[in-house]
Structure formats: C-alpha cells, structure tokens
Amino acid sequence: MNSRSEVLIDERTADASGFAPHQQRVIVERRELKDRLLKLRIFINNSPVFRTLSEDEQDRLGRQMLIMQLYLDVLSERVYSFLPRCDP
C-alpha cells in the first residue's frame, strides 16, 4: 500500500458505520494496530530507553515492528477492498 491509499483508507473509514459488521471489525483492528505500530516506532526511534536495552531485545523489537508493518499492510489491503470503486 502506498501512502495515498493509506490516507484514502483513513478518510473513507473514519465513520465505519456504513460497513458490514465483519468489515467494521477489520477497520477497528487496523486502526488499533496502526496506533500500536506508531507507538513502537516512536519508542525505537526516539526513546533513550530503547538504547539501554540489550542488543537481543532491540533486535526482537525491530523484528516485531517489521511483522506488525506486514500485518498492517494486509489489513490495509483488506479494508481497501471494502471501499466502493469509483469509475473514471
């Protein structure tokens, strides 16, 4: 997913009430994961505490961040597929 698609998803799903219940759950899951991933990214990139962790723990958190990004990408693709298509 590119950043334009991500912005479109965020805009079109701000109010998820128009989606089917199973789609609403995916939308909420994506929002929550996106928030957790942002917090982890900030912790890794900006927190002095991160640098005090062992190399092994830093590695685990880095791998966790990568996996969370992959998971977010899949959820974003799913949500994007829920959006109505606009014909040019």
Secondary structure, 3 states (H helix, E strand, C coil): CCHHHHHHHHHHCCCHHHCCHHHHHHHHHHHHHHHHHHHHHHHHHHCHHHHHCCHHHHHHHHHHHHHHHHHHHHHHHHHHHHCCCCCC
